[in-house]
Amino acid sequence: MTNQNETIFIDAIEGAQVAVFKGAGNQIGAASTPKMLAYILDTHNIQGEVYYCSTMDFADEVGFATHDGAKILVDEAIEMRG
């Protein structure tokens, strides 16, 4: 389980990737596929509440095909985790 003192942030970053942060500025991984993102979330045992950074609403500005492409990637990764 994620340490309750660690806030988890999810952000869309350059190269059409989704980055995961434990705390502000502490990136623990980035993925361009749902499978890789699910692996990162599982490896770091991230569960429960996460916060989306603003770029998640404008993912096309960092290389995704659509403005919601990063959210779709996250949704698919969560589905894979079951």
C-alpha positions as CSV (number, residue, x, y, z in Angstrom):
1,M,0.0,0.0,0.0
2,T,1.2,3.5,-0.7
3,N,2.5,5.4,2.3
4,Q,-0.4,7.7,3.4
5,N,2.1,10.7,3.5
6,E,3.0,10.3,-0.1
7,T,0.8,12.1,-2.5
8,I,0.7,10.4,-5.9
9,F,0.6,12.6,-9.0
10,I,-0.1,11.4,-12.6
11,D,1.0,13.7,-15.4
12,A,1.2,13.6,-19.2
13,I,4.8,14.4,-20.3
14,E,6.7,15.0,-23.6
15,G,6.9,12.0,-25.9
16,A,3.3,10.9,-25.3
17,Q,4.1,9.3,-21.9
18,V,2.3,9.2,-18.6
19,A,4.6,9.9,-15.6
20,V,4.0,8.8,-12.0
21,F,5.3,10.8,-9.1
22,K,5.5,10.0,-5.4
23,G,5.5,13.5,-4.0
24,A,6.1,16.7,-6.0
25,G,9.0,16.3,-8.4
26,N,9.9,12.7,-7.4
27,Q,9.2,10.8,-10.7
28,I,9.2,7.0,-10.2
29,G,8.5,6.0,-13.7
30,A,7.0,6.9,-17.1
31,A,5.1,4.8,-19.6
32,S,3.8,5.1,-23.2
33,T,1.7,1.9,-23.0
34,P,-1.0,0.8,-20.6
35,K,1.0,-2.4,-19.9
36,M,4.0,-0.5,-18.8
37,L,2.0,1.9,-16.7
38,A,0.2,-1.0,-14.9
39,Y,3.7,-2.5,-14.2
40,I,4.9,0.8,-12.6
41,L,1.7,1.1,-10.5
42,D,2.0,-2.6,-9.4
43,T,5.7,-2.4,-8.7
44,H,5.3,0.6,-6.4
45,N,2.0,-0.8,-5.0
46,I,0.1,2.4,-5.9
47,Q,-3.5,2.1,-4.9
48,G,-6.3,4.5,-4.0
49,E,-6.4,8.2,-4.6
50,V,-4.1,9.8,-7.1
51,Y,-4.1,13.4,-8.4
52,Y,-3.9,14.3,-12.1
53,C,-1.7,17.2,-13.1
54,S,-3.2,19.8,-15.5
55,T,-1.4,18.4,-18.5
56,M,-3.6,15.3,-18.3
57,D,-6.4,17.6,-19.7
58,F,-4.2,18.8,-22.6
59,A,-2.3,15.7,-23.5
60,D,-2.2,16.6,-27.2
61,E,0.3,19.3,-26.3
62,V,2.9,16.7,-25.2
63,G,2.5,14.3,-28.1
64,F,-0.7,12.4,-27.5
65,A,-3.1,12.2,-30.5
66,T,-6.0,13.6,-28.6
67,H,-6.5,15.9,-25.6
68,D,-7.7,13.0,-23.4
69,G,-5.2,10.4,-24.7
70,A,-3.2,10.3,-21.4
71,K,-6.4,9.7,-19.4
72,I,-7.3,6.9,-21.8
73,L,-3.9,5.3,-21.3
74,V,-4.4,5.5,-17.5
75,D,-7.9,4.0,-17.7
76,E,-6.6,1.1,-19.7
77,A,-3.7,0.5,-17.3
78,I,-6.2,0.5,-14.3
79,E,-8.4,-2.0,-16.2
80,M,-5.4,-4.3,-16.7
81,R,-4.8,-4.4,-13.0
82,G,-8.3,-5.6,-12.4
